[in-house]
Amino acid sequence: KHAAFSSTNFENILTWETEADIPPGTVFDVQYKQYGEKSWLSKPECQSITQPFCNLTRETENFTEHYYARVRA
């Protein structure tokens, strides 16, 4: 929940909160898309991850565009 981008030193990091009682072994999959696109794209390095963040800098480097991201547990 509360997934959001944070940009520091020209890096765009997607972070999200997890529930306090998240089951052990829970993994996350991250997808992103540019505003106006219909298809979501998976970030290969952020599939089946356990940490609550993903670096989407390369995928969101055009600062004049708007991007969406989502996380599935």
Secondary structure, 3 states (H helix, E strand, C coil): CCCEEEEECCEEEEECCCCCCCCCCCCEEEEEEECCCCCCEEEEEEEEECCCEEECCHHHCCCCCCEEEEEEC
